[in-house]
Amino acid sequence: MVKTTIQEQDGNMVAILVGSLDTAAAAETEKAMSPLNDVEGKNIIIDCTDLEYISSAGLRIFLGVLQSTQVKGGHVYIKGINDNVRAVFTITGFSNIFEFM
């Protein structure tokens, strides 16, 4: 299960994820993050400091946010990923398409 909080910080929209983003949690997380798809004129930061795990279904959600943001000229940044989550990004090649902070 993942707790998702979206807030505005310093002119950016920030999604804070806490828990494990596995396939079972993906539908609820995608719904919780859907407001990010409507953001215009702001960058998006996905804060993964307290994200313990991400599955391919979770990566798909991140990719959807990235695509909808890029169409509007914005950027998506991934913040605070741990080694396990970073390994998933690296293995899948997602480390090459996302910006990290």
Number of C-alpha atoms within 10 A of each C-alpha: 14 21 16 17 14 18 9 12 10 7 10 16 20 22 21 20 21 18 17 19 25 19 15 14 18 22 15 16 21 19 11 16 21 14 12 21 15 10 17 16 12 18 19 26 22 22 21 20 15 16 20 18 20 21 17 15 17 20 18 13 18 18 16 16 23 20 15 18 22 14 10 15 12 16 20 25 15 19 17 15 20 14 11 13 16 15 14 17 20 12 9 11 11 16 15 10 11 15 13 14 10
